[in-house]
Amino acid sequence: MAARDPVCGMPVDPATATYSVDLRGGTYYFSNKLCRDTFVEGEKIAYFSMEIGIESDIPTYSGGLGVLAGDVIRSSADLLIPMVAVTLVNRKGYVRQRLTPEGDQIDLPDEWDPREHMRELPERVSVRIGDANVAIRAWLYDYWSPVGGLVPVLFLDTDLPENAPEDREITDRLYTGDREYRLKRAIVLGIGGARMLAAQGIRVGKYHINESHSSLLTLELLRQPGMDEERVQTRCIFTTHTPVAVAFERFPREMAVRLLKGEIPSTLLGKYISDDGLALATLAFRLSKYVNGVTTAHMNFSRRLFPAFHIRAVTNGVHPHTWTSGPFRDLYDRYIAGWAQEPELLVRVDEIPHEDIRHAHRQAKQALVDYVREKNGVDLDPSALTIGFARRAAAYKRAALLFSDLEKLREAGRRGAIQLVFSGKAHPADAAGRQEIRRVHDAMRDLEGEVTGVYLENYSMDIAALMTAGVDVWLNTPLPPYEASGTSGMKAALNGVINFSVLDGWWIEGWIEGTTGWAIGPGPGAQVSEEERRRRELQDLYSKLEYLIIPTYYLRKDEWATIMRSSIAKIAYYFNTHRMMRRYASEAYL
């Protein structure tokens, strides 16, 4: 039986393979010497990300970017890709959310102690930020895959007694503070992270810049002996997740020069910092040979924003085993051996009887029902159609769009019981996002007694796993083109949950109307006004809910189970980080 080369993903016949290696997980076979040497001889892919969601109890992430980074690490370990990850320790986390009965978000610190989860490394490095030398240490978290692969994760930390009080706080808070604070974090992550890898004796072959926060590492590479722009470009990969021009942060020239002049030669500062200031994304575009967006639509938007660069598309995914609920893991293990390591085998899900799929879903749904009862004191009906919506609370995510016309929602509910489960945190400084949470609460109170609704506070990876497995329909209503990808609907599909979404991000690629789910509103190429777009979105939202989704769920159970099965076979088999990381390995890393 053919194995897969853990580096490039190519099939290899163990009986005739020339290159192999024995490790903790067993014997691994390689299609060529380059792959074997890349894996064995210790040259690593250094994956840099401002946030990484590796565990719910390590709150160093705010949303999709960090959770995706965690899935990258998990799949890389599963596939034995020789990776090391670098991030910031974010000691005070993102935000711990408390909600009042009225839906007002109370922001609490989400502090955690790295000593409880990882070990401190003895090596220290420093960076010059303005007039100060800032010392940096690293905490090591070893992520081991069940198949024996290892990805070490370095969490950088400036909370050291030799640093000034303001510098000890640089690695405290995720996505908050003023511009100067954010630039200091970028210096620690990019320049300090590259130095920390060198201090650990880790030989790096490629640097993968996950979003532009760490792109200053390119200037650190440029100042090394024998390096020039072309050599740096061949060593750097840049994945952009930002879909619109206004979201790319730019730091004023005076600030950038003042903070970087002690580290970066003036010739480089003059070349890469324009009169308009320092744009980290532009720096990453200029100094990375391989650049990609995270869906085909996002690639097309990015090409229009940055026409001077060749931008590819590697569509995002999710880690199969992590986001598949226990009941569905057991189901897949019974019918599709090897699915977790080769999720493309899920295309064979048609072999699983409808009743077995329904039974697994009932178990996952009961787990969500039990959690809601424990946390919110609300008894959901396990037999009622349950719609889920959970993501970072930002205005463009439009959590309250479903409640635009409460009478139409009531009409739909009279055709069959509807239950709503929502969750999501707003950034402490995002007034519009906080207002969106309040609007959802207001609407749920107005619907009380007719449509049951709950809002789960303090959204986390654990809550995401419960919801994406336990609801029947996953709702997503972003304002195009602001959703570069999105991944929550991919998690839902792994569990047979059906997507009902605006055509933006990944759903443009995953959507087959009535087969994998349903679309809301016009397609991405439609030339319509904002007023017409919203009219068509609301028309689809309420009419499809009332005349398609509810009748199918309650009256045509076999048809519903067929759509669940199609969602797994046509979405989960492809939209996973195993496929995604094989693409990076074969196209970018090698």
C-alpha positions as CSV (number, residue, x, y, z in Angstrom):
1,M,0.0,0.0,0.0
2,A,1.4,3.5,-0.9
3,A,2.5,5.8,1.9
4,R,2.9,9.5,1.6
5,D,6.1,11.5,1.6
6,P,5.6,13.6,4.9
7,V,7.3,16.6,3.4
8,C,5.8,17.0,-0.1
9,G,2.8,14.7,0.2
10,M,3.7,12.5,-2.8
11,P,2.7,8.8,-2.8
12,V,5.6,6.5,-2.1
13,D,5.7,2.7,-2.3
14,P,7.5,1.4,0.9
15,A,8.5,-1.7,-1.0
16,T,10.6,0.2,-3.5
17,A,11.4,3.5,-1.6
18,T,15.0,4.5,-1.7
19,Y,14.8,7.0,1.2
20,S,13.4,6.3,4.7
21,V,13.9,7.1,8.3
22,D,12.8,5.6,11.6
23,L,11.4,7.9,14.2
24,R,9.2,7.7,17.3
25,G,6.0,7.3,15.2
26,G,7.4,4.5,13.0
27,T,9.1,4.3,9.6
28,Y,8.6,7.2,7.2
29,Y,9.3,7.0,3.4
30,F,10.4,9.9,1.1
31,S,10.0,10.3,-2.6
32,N,13.5,12.0,-3.1
33,K,16.7,12.8,-1.2
34,L,15.8,16.5,-0.9
35,C,12.6,15.7,1.1
36,R,14.5,13.2,3.3
37,D,17.3,15.7,4.0
38,T,14.9,18.5,4.7
39,F,13.2,16.3,7.2
40,V,16.2,14.6,8.8
41,E,19.0,17.1,8.8
42,G,17.2,19.6,11.0
43,E,16.6,22.5,8.6
44,K,13.2,24.0,9.7
45,I,10.3,25.9,8.3
46,A,10.0,28.8,10.8
47,Y,6.3,29.8,11.0
48,F,5.7,33.3,12.5
49,S,2.3,34.3,13.7
50,M,1.2,37.1,16.1
51,E,-1.3,34.8,17.6
52,I,-1.6,31.0,17.9
53,G,-4.6,29.1,19.3
54,I,-3.0,25.9,20.5
55,E,-5.3,25.3,23.5
56,S,-8.4,27.0,25.0
57,D,-6.5,27.3,28.3
58,I,-3.7,29.3,26.5
59,P,-5.6,32.4,25.5
60,T,-3.1,33.8,23.1
61,Y,-5.6,34.1,20.2
62,S,-8.5,36.3,19.3
63,G,-10.2,34.5,16.4
64,G,-9.7,32.8,13.1
65,L,-6.1,33.8,12.4
66,G,-4.8,32.3,15.7
67,V,-7.0,29.2,15.5
68,L,-5.8,28.6,11.9
69,A,-2.2,28.9,13.1
70,G,-2.9,26.3,15.7
71,D,-4.3,24.0,13.0
72,V,-1.2,24.6,10.9
73,I,0.9,23.4,13.7
74,R,-1.3,20.3,14.3
75,S,-1.3,19.3,10.7
76,S,2.4,20.0,10.3
77,A,3.1,17.6,13.2
78,D,0.8,15.0,11.7
79,L,2.4,15.2,8.3
80,L,5.9,15.4,9.8
81,I,6.7,18.7,8.2
82,P,9.9,20.0,9.9
83,M,8.4,23.2,11.4
84,V,9.1,25.4,14.4
85,A,6.6,28.1,15.3
86,V,7.2,31.6,16.8
87,T,4.6,33.8,18.5
88,L,4.3,36.2,21.5
89,V,3.3,35.0,24.9
90,N,0.4,37.5,25.3
91,R,0.4,37.1,29.1
92,K,-2.9,39.0,29.5
93,G,-4.6,37.2,26.7
94,Y,-7.1,38.8,24.5
95,V,-10.2,39.5,26.6
96,R,-12.3,37.4,29.0
97,Q,-15.9,38.3,28.3
98,R,-18.6,38.7,30.8
99,L,-22.1,39.6,29.5
100,T,-24.8,41.4,31.4
101,P,-28.4,40.3,31.0
102,E,-28.9,43.2,28.6
103,G,-26.0,42.0,26.4
104,D,-23.4,44.6,27.5
105,Q,-19.9,43.2,27.3
106,I,-17.7,43.6,30.4
107,D,-14.0,43.2,29.6
108,L,-11.9,41.3,32.0
109,P,-8.2,40.4,31.8
110,D,-7.6,36.8,30.7
111,E,-4.2,36.4,32.4
112,W,-2.5,33.0,32.3
113,D,0.8,31.7,33.6
114,P,3.1,30.2,30.9
115,R,4.9,28.1,33.6
116,E,1.8,25.9,33.9
117,H,1.9,24.9,30.2
118,M,5.4,25.1,29.0
119,R,9.1,25.4,30.0
120,E,11.3,28.4,30.0
121,L,14.4,28.2,27.8
122,P,17.7,29.6,29.2
123,E,18.8,31.6,26.2
124,R,18.2,35.3,26.0
125,V,18.3,37.7,23.0
126,S,17.8,41.4,22.9
127,V,16.5,44.0,20.4
128,R,17.2,47.7,20.3
129,I,13.9,49.6,20.4
130,G,14.5,53.3,20.2
131,D,17.0,54.0,22.9
132,A,16.4,50.9,25.0
133,N,17.8,47.4,24.8
134,V,14.9,45.0,25.4
135,A,15.7,41.5,26.6
136,I,13.6,38.6,25.3
137,R,13.2,35.1,26.6
138,A,11.2,32.2,25.1
139,W,8.8,29.6,26.6
140,L,8.8,26.3,24.8
141,Y,5.6,24.4,24.1
142,D,6.1,21.0,22.4
143,Y,3.2,19.9,20.2
144,W,3.3,16.2,19.7
145,S,1.1,14.6,17.1
146,P,-0.4,11.2,17.9
147,V,1.6,9.8,14.9
148,G,4.9,11.0,16.4
149,G,5.5,14.3,14.7
150,L,6.7,17.3,16.7
151,V,6.4,21.0,16.2
152,P,8.0,23.2,18.9
153,V,6.3,26.5,19.5
154,L,8.3,29.4,21.0
155,F,6.4,32.0,22.9
156,L,8.5,35.2,23.2
157,D,8.3,37.2,26.4
158,T,9.7,40.6,27.5
159,D,8.5,40.5,31.1
160,L,12.0,40.4,32.5
161,P,13.4,42.4,35.5
162,E,16.2,43.9,33.4
163,N,13.7,45.6,31.1
164,A,12.1,49.0,31.8
165,P,8.4,48.7,33.1
166,E,7.0,49.8,29.8
167,D,9.1,47.3,27.9
168,R,8.1,44.5,30.2
169,E,4.5,45.0,28.9
170,I,5.3,44.7,25.2
171,T,4.2,41.0,25.1
172,D,1.2,41.4,27.4
173,R,-1.8,42.4,25.3
174,L,-3.1,41.1,22.0
175,Y,-4.3,43.7,19.4
176,T,-4.6,46.6,21.8
177,G,-2.7,49.7,22.7
178,D,-1.5,52.6,20.5
179,R,0.5,52.4,17.3
180,E,3.8,52.6,19.0
181,Y,3.0,49.7,21.2
182,R,1.9,47.6,18.2
183,L,5.2,48.5,16.3
184,K,7.2,47.5,19.4
185,R,5.4,44.1,19.3
186,A,6.2,43.7,15.6
187,I,9.9,44.4,16.4
188,V,10.0,41.7,19.1
189,L,8.1,39.2,17.0
190,G,10.0,39.7,13.7
191,I,13.5,40.7,14.7
192,G,13.5,39.1,18.2
193,G,12.0,35.9,16.9
194,A,14.6,35.5,14.2
195,R,17.3,36.0,16.8
196,M,15.8,33.6,19.2
197,L,15.8,30.8,16.6
198,A,19.4,31.5,16.0
199,A,20.2,31.5,19.7
200,Q,18.5,28.0,20.0
201,G,20.8,26.7,17.2
202,I,17.8,26.1,14.9
203,R,18.7,26.1,11.2
204,V,16.0,27.8,9.2
205,G,15.4,27.0,5.6
206,K,12.3,29.1,5.0
207,Y,10.4,31.7,7.0
208,H,6.6,31.7,6.7
209,I,5.2,35.1,7.6
210,N,1.6,34.4,8.6
211,E,0.0,37.9,8.2
212,S,2.3,40.9,8.2
213,H,2.9,41.4,11.9
214,S,6.3,39.6,11.8
215,S,7.5,40.9,8.5
216,L,10.4,42.9,10.1
217,L,12.2,39.6,10.2
218,T,13.0,40.3,6.5
219,L,15.1,43.3,7.5
220,E,16.9,41.2,10.1
221,L,17.8,38.7,7.4
222,L,18.9,41.5,5.0
223,R,21.5,42.8,7.4
224,Q,23.2,39.4,7.7
225,P,26.5,38.8,5.9
226,G,26.1,37.6,2.3
227,M,22.4,38.3,2.2
228,D,20.7,40.5,-0.5
229,E,17.1,41.1,-1.5
230,E,17.0,38.1,-3.8
231,R,18.3,35.7,-1.3
232,V,15.9,36.9,1.4
233,Q,13.0,36.6,-1.1
234,T,13.8,33.0,-1.8
235,R,13.7,32.2,2.0
236,C,10.4,34.0,2.8
237,I,6.8,33.0,2.3
238,F,4.0,35.5,3.0
239,T,0.4,34.6,3.6
240,T,-1.9,37.6,3.7
241,H,-5.3,37.3,5.4
242,T,-6.4,40.9,4.9
243,P,-9.1,41.5,2.2
244,V,-9.3,45.3,1.9
245,A,-6.8,48.2,1.7
246,V,-7.9,50.1,4.8
247,A,-7.1,47.1,7.0
248,F,-3.3,47.2,6.2
249,E,-1.7,49.1,9.1
250,R,0.9,51.8,8.3
251,F,3.2,53.3,10.9
252,P,4.4,57.0,10.6
253,R,7.8,57.4,9.2
254,E,9.1,59.3,12.2
255,M,8.0,56.6,14.6
256,A,9.4,53.8,12.5
257,V,12.8,55.4,12.1
258,R,13.0,56.4,15.7
259,L,12.2,52.8,17.0
260,L,14.2,50.9,14.4
261,K,17.3,53.1,13.9
262,G,19.3,51.2,16.6
263,E,18.8,47.9,14.8
264,I,18.4,48.5,11.1
265,P,21.0,50.3,9.0
266,S,19.9,53.7,7.7
267,T,20.4,52.5,4.1
268,L,17.7,49.8,4.6
269,L,15.4,52.2,6.5
270,G,15.6,54.6,3.6
271,K,14.9,51.9,1.1
272,Y,12.0,50.2,2.8
273,I,10.3,53.0,4.8
274,S,8.6,55.5,2.4
275,D,7.6,59.1,3.1
276,D,4.2,57.7,3.9
277,G,5.6,55.5,6.6
278,L,6.2,51.8,7.2
279,A,3.7,49.4,5.8
280,L,4.4,45.9,7.2
281,A,2.4,44.2,4.5
282,T,4.2,46.0,1.7
283,L,7.5,45.0,3.3
284,A,6.4,41.3,3.3
285,F,5.2,41.5,-0.3
286,R,8.5,43.0,-1.5
287,L,10.7,40.5,0.3
288,S,8.8,37.3,-0.2
289,K,9.1,35.2,-3.3
290,Y,6.0,33.1,-2.6
291,V,2.9,35.2,-1.6
292,N,-0.6,33.8,-1.2
293,G,-4.1,34.7,-0.3
294,V,-6.3,32.3,1.6
295,T,-9.1,31.7,-0.9
296,T,-9.4,32.2,-4.6
297,A,-11.7,35.3,-4.1
298,H,-9.2,36.7,-1.6
299,M,-6.3,36.2,-4.1
300,N,-8.3,38.1,-6.8
301,F,-8.9,41.0,-4.4
302,S,-5.3,41.0,-3.3
303,R,-4.1,41.1,-6.9
304,R,-6.1,44.2,-7.5
305,L,-4.7,45.9,-4.3
306,F,-1.1,44.9,-5.1
307,P,-0.9,44.5,-8.9
308,A,3.0,44.6,-8.9
309,F,3.2,41.2,-7.1
310,H,2.4,37.6,-8.1
311,I,-0.1,36.4,-5.6
312,R,-1.3,32.8,-5.4
313,A,-4.2,31.2,-3.6
314,V,-4.0,28.4,-1.0
315,T,-7.4,28.0,0.4
316,N,-7.6,27.6,4.2
317,G,-8.7,24.5,6.0
318,V,-9.2,23.1,9.5
319,H,-7.4,20.3,11.4
320,P,-9.6,17.2,10.8
321,H,-9.2,15.4,14.1
322,T,-9.3,18.4,16.3
323,W,-12.6,19.8,14.9
324,T,-14.4,16.5,14.5
325,S,-16.6,15.7,17.5
326,G,-16.2,12.4,19.4
327,P,-19.3,10.8,17.9
328,F,-18.2,11.5,14.4
329,R,-14.7,10.4,15.1
330,D,-16.0,7.1,16.2
331,L,-18.3,6.9,13.1
332,Y,-15.5,7.7,10.7
333,D,-13.1,5.2,12.4
334,R,-15.7,2.5,11.9
335,Y,-16.4,3.1,8.2
336,I,-13.3,5.0,6.8
337,A,-10.0,3.8,8.3
338,G,-7.2,6.4,8.1
339,W,-9.5,9.4,7.6
340,A,-7.8,11.6,10.2
341,Q,-4.4,11.3,8.5
342,E,-5.9,11.3,4.9
343,P,-9.1,13.4,5.2
344,E,-9.6,13.1,1.5
345,L,-10.9,9.6,2.2
346,L,-14.0,11.4,3.7
347,V,-15.2,11.5,0.1
348,R,-16.3,7.9,0.7
349,V,-18.8,9.0,3.4
350,D,-21.7,7.8,1.1
351,E,-20.9,4.3,2.5
352,I,-22.3,5.4,5.9
353,P,-26.0,4.9,6.4
354,H,-28.2,7.9,7.1
355,E,-29.3,6.6,10.5
356,D,-25.7,6.3,11.7
357,I,-25.0,9.9,10.6
358,R,-28.2,11.1,12.4
359,H,-27.2,9.1,15.5
360,A,-23.8,10.7,15.7
361,H,-25.3,14.1,15.2
362,R,-27.8,13.6,18.0
363,Q,-25.0,12.7,20.4
364,A,-23.1,15.9,19.4
365,K,-26.2,18.0,19.7
366,Q,-27.0,16.6,23.1
367,A,-23.5,17.7,24.3
368,L,-24.3,21.3,23.2
369,V,-27.8,21.1,24.8
370,D,-26.2,20.0,28.1
371,Y,-23.6,22.8,28.0
372,V,-26.3,25.5,27.3
373,R,-28.4,24.2,30.3
374,E,-25.3,24.3,32.6
375,K,-24.1,27.7,31.5
376,N,-27.2,29.6,30.6
377,G,-30.0,27.7,32.4
378,V,-31.9,27.3,29.2
379,D,-33.4,24.0,28.1
380,L,-33.0,23.6,24.4
381,D,-35.2,21.0,22.6
382,P,-32.8,18.4,21.1
383,S,-35.3,17.7,18.3
384,A,-35.8,21.3,17.2
385,L,-34.0,22.9,14.3
386,T,-30.9,24.7,15.9
387,I,-29.1,27.4,14.1
388,G,-25.6,28.5,15.2
389,F,-23.6,31.7,14.7
390,A,-20.3,32.2,16.4
391,R,-17.3,34.3,15.5
392,R,-15.4,37.4,16.6
393,A,-18.0,40.1,17.1
394,A,-17.1,42.8,14.5
395,A,-19.6,44.9,12.6
396,Y,-18.7,43.4,9.2
397,K,-19.6,39.9,10.5
398,R,-23.2,41.2,10.9
399,A,-24.3,38.9,13.7
400,A,-27.6,40.8,13.9
401,L,-28.6,40.5,10.2
402,L,-30.9,37.5,11.0
403,F,-32.9,39.8,13.2
404,S,-33.5,42.6,10.6
405,D,-37.2,41.6,10.3
406,L,-38.4,39.9,13.5
407,E,-41.9,39.3,12.1
408,K,-40.5,37.3,9.2
409,L,-38.4,35.3,11.6
410,R,-41.6,34.6,13.7
411,E,-43.4,33.5,10.5
412,A,-40.6,31.1,9.8
413,G,-40.7,29.8,13.3
414,R,-44.4,29.1,13.0
415,R,-43.6,26.6,10.2
416,G,-41.3,24.7,12.6
417,A,-39.6,25.4,15.9
418,I,-36.3,27.3,15.6
419,Q,-33.6,27.6,18.2
420,L,-30.7,30.1,18.0
421,V,-27.3,29.7,19.7
422,F,-24.9,32.6,19.3
423,S,-21.4,33.4,20.7
424,G,-18.5,35.8,20.1
425,K,-16.4,38.5,21.7
426,A,-15.9,42.1,20.7
427,H,-12.5,43.8,20.8
428,P,-12.6,46.1,23.9
429,A,-12.2,49.2,21.7
430,D,-14.7,48.0,19.1
431,A,-17.9,50.0,19.9
432,A,-19.7,48.7,16.8
433,G,-18.9,45.1,17.6
434,R,-20.1,45.6,21.2
435,Q,-23.3,47.1,19.9
436,E,-23.8,44.1,17.6
437,I,-23.8,41.8,20.7
438,R,-26.4,44.1,22.3
439,R,-28.6,44.1,19.2
440,V,-28.6,40.2,19.3
441,H,-29.6,40.2,22.9
442,D,-32.4,42.8,22.3
443,A,-33.8,40.7,19.5
444,M,-33.7,37.5,21.5
445,R,-35.7,39.2,24.3
446,D,-38.3,40.4,21.8
447,L,-38.6,36.8,20.4
448,E,-38.9,35.2,23.8
449,G,-41.7,32.6,23.9
450,E,-41.7,32.3,20.1
451,V,-38.1,31.6,19.1
452,T,-35.6,30.3,21.7
453,G,-32.3,32.1,21.7
454,V,-29.1,31.9,23.8
455,Y,-25.8,33.8,23.7
456,L,-22.9,31.9,25.1
457,E,-20.3,34.2,26.8
458,N,-16.5,34.1,26.6
459,Y,-16.3,32.4,23.2
460,S,-13.3,30.0,23.0
461,M,-12.0,27.1,21.0
462,D,-13.9,24.7,23.3
463,I,-17.2,26.5,22.7
464,A,-16.5,26.6,19.0
465,A,-16.0,22.8,18.9
466,L,-19.3,22.3,20.8
467,M,-21.3,24.6,18.6
468,T,-19.9,23.6,15.2
469,A,-20.7,20.0,16.0
470,G,-24.0,20.5,17.9
471,V,-26.1,22.8,15.8
472,D,-28.0,21.7,12.7
473,V,-27.3,24.8,10.5
474,W,-24.3,27.0,10.6
475,L,-25.1,30.6,9.7
476,N,-22.6,33.1,8.3
477,T,-23.5,36.6,7.2
478,P,-20.4,38.7,6.5
479,L,-20.4,41.8,4.4
480,P,-18.5,41.0,1.2
481,P,-15.6,41.2,0.5
482,Y,-14.4,41.5,4.1
483,E,-14.3,37.7,4.8
484,A,-11.0,36.7,3.3
485,S,-11.7,33.1,4.2
486,G,-13.5,32.1,7.4
487,T,-13.1,28.6,8.8
488,S,-16.0,28.0,11.2
489,G,-18.2,26.6,8.4
490,M,-15.4,24.1,7.5
491,K,-15.5,22.8,11.1
492,A,-19.3,22.5,10.9
493,A,-19.0,20.4,7.7
494,L,-16.7,17.9,9.4
495,N,-19.6,17.1,11.7
496,G,-22.3,17.0,9.1
497,V,-23.7,20.4,10.0
498,I,-25.1,22.3,7.0
499,N,-23.9,25.7,6.0
500,F,-26.2,28.7,5.2
501,S,-24.0,31.6,4.3
502,V,-23.4,34.7,2.3
503,L,-21.2,34.0,-0.7
504,D,-17.9,35.4,0.5
505,G,-14.5,33.8,1.4
506,W,-14.3,30.1,1.4
507,W,-18.0,29.5,0.8
508,I,-17.7,30.6,-2.8
509,E,-15.6,27.5,-3.3
510,G,-17.5,25.1,-1.0
511,W,-21.1,26.0,-2.0
512,I,-23.3,23.8,-4.2
513,E,-26.8,25.0,-3.8
514,G,-29.0,22.5,-2.1
515,T,-26.2,19.9,-2.0
516,T,-23.7,21.3,0.5
517,G,-26.0,24.0,1.9
518,W,-27.5,27.2,0.8
519,A,-26.3,30.7,-0.3
520,I,-27.6,34.0,1.0
521,G,-27.7,36.9,-1.4
522,P,-26.0,37.6,-4.8
523,G,-22.7,36.0,-5.9
524,P,-19.4,37.8,-5.6
525,G,-19.4,38.9,-9.2
526,A,-22.9,40.6,-9.1
527,Q,-22.8,44.3,-9.9
528,V,-25.4,45.5,-7.4
529,S,-25.9,48.4,-5.1
530,E,-25.5,48.0,-1.4
531,E,-29.2,48.5,-1.0
532,E,-30.0,45.8,-3.6
533,R,-27.5,43.4,-2.0
534,R,-29.1,43.8,1.4
535,R,-32.6,43.4,-0.1
536,R,-31.6,40.1,-1.8
537,E,-29.7,38.9,1.3
538,L,-32.8,39.4,3.5
539,Q,-35.1,37.8,0.9
540,D,-32.9,34.7,0.8
541,L,-32.3,34.6,4.5
542,Y,-36.0,34.4,5.4
543,S,-37.5,32.7,2.3
544,K,-34.9,29.9,2.3
545,L,-35.3,29.4,6.0
546,E,-39.1,29.2,5.8
547,Y,-39.6,27.4,2.5
548,L,-36.5,25.2,2.2
549,I,-34.6,24.7,5.4
550,I,-37.4,24.2,7.9
551,P,-39.6,21.9,5.7
552,T,-36.6,19.8,4.7
553,Y,-35.5,19.4,8.4
554,Y,-38.9,18.4,9.7
555,L,-40.6,16.7,6.8
556,R,-37.9,15.2,4.5
557,K,-35.4,13.7,7.0
558,D,-33.7,11.5,4.4
559,E,-33.1,14.5,2.2
560,W,-31.6,16.3,5.2
561,A,-29.3,13.4,6.0
562,T,-28.2,13.3,2.3
563,I,-27.2,17.0,2.5
564,M,-25.4,16.3,5.8
565,R,-23.5,13.5,4.0
566,S,-22.8,15.7,1.0
567,S,-21.4,18.4,3.3
568,I,-18.9,15.9,4.6
569,A,-18.0,14.4,1.2
570,K,-17.7,17.6,-0.7
571,I,-16.4,20.0,1.9
572,A,-14.7,18.2,4.8
573,Y,-12.6,16.0,2.4
574,Y,-11.0,19.1,0.9
575,F,-11.2,22.1,3.3
576,N,-8.7,20.8,5.8
577,T,-5.2,21.8,6.9
578,H,-3.7,18.5,5.8
579,R,-4.4,19.4,2.1
580,M,-3.4,23.0,2.8
581,M,-0.1,22.1,4.3
582,R,0.8,19.7,1.5
583,R,0.2,22.6,-0.8
584,Y,2.6,24.8,1.2
585,A,5.2,22.0,1.4
586,S,5.2,21.2,-2.3
587,E,4.8,24.8,-3.7
588,A,6.4,27.1,-1.1
589,Y,8.6,25.2,1.3
590,L,10.5,23.0,-1.2
